[in-house]
């Protein structure tokens, strides 16, 4: 009798399926990962910082006019 109970328990655990992910949700997740910005070089980061600083300076200058 103990063998039968063990076999039933084993079968029940094997029948448990992993939850399927909705294909649309999976596609959105993949696209989100693809659209993440790529790591930049130090030169690119410094150029981006200088552009943002000049943008801030231009905005302040235009507000004072």
C-alpha positions in Angstrom: 0.0 0.0 0.0 2.8 2.4 0.7 4.1 2.0 -2.8 0.7 2.9 -4.3 0.5 6.1 -2.3 4.0 7.0 -3.2 3.3 6.5 -6.9 0.2 8.6 -6.7 2.1 11.4 -5.0 4.8 11.2 -7.6 2.3 11.3 -10.5 0.6 14.4 -9.0 3.9 16.2 -8.7 4.8 15.4 -12.3 1.5 16.6 -13.6 2.0 20.1 -12.2 2.6 22.3 -15.2 4.5 25.6 -15.2 2.2 28.5 -15.8 2.3 29.6 -19.4 3.1 33.2 -20.1 0.7 35.1 -22.3 2.4 35.4 -25.8 1.6 39.1 -26.1 3.0 39.8 -22.6 6.2 37.9 -23.5 6.5 39.9 -26.8 6.2 43.2 -24.9 8.8 42.0 -22.4 11.2 41.1 -25.2 10.7 44.4 -27.0 11.2 46.3 -23.8 14.5 44.5 -23.3 15.6 45.3 -26.9 14.8 49.0 -26.6 17.0 49.5 -23.5 19.8 51.9 -24.2 23.2 50.3 -25.0 26.1 51.0 -22.6 28.1 54.0 -24.0 31.7 54.8 -24.0 33.1 57.5 -21.7 33.4 59.9 -24.7 29.8 59.5 -25.6 28.7 60.0 -22.0 30.7 63.2 -21.7 29.3 64.5 -25.0 25.8 63.8 -23.8 26.4 65.7 -20.5 27.8 68.7 -22.4 24.7 68.7 -24.7 22.4 68.6 -21.7 24.3 71.4 -20.0 24.2 73.6 -23.1 20.4 72.9 -23.3 19.9 74.1 -19.7 21.9 77.2 -20.4 19.8 78.0 -23.5 16.6 77.5 -21.6 17.7 79.9 -18.9 18.8 82.4 -21.5 15.5 82.3 -23.3 13.6 82.7 -20.0 15.4 85.9 -19.1 14.5 87.6 -22.4 
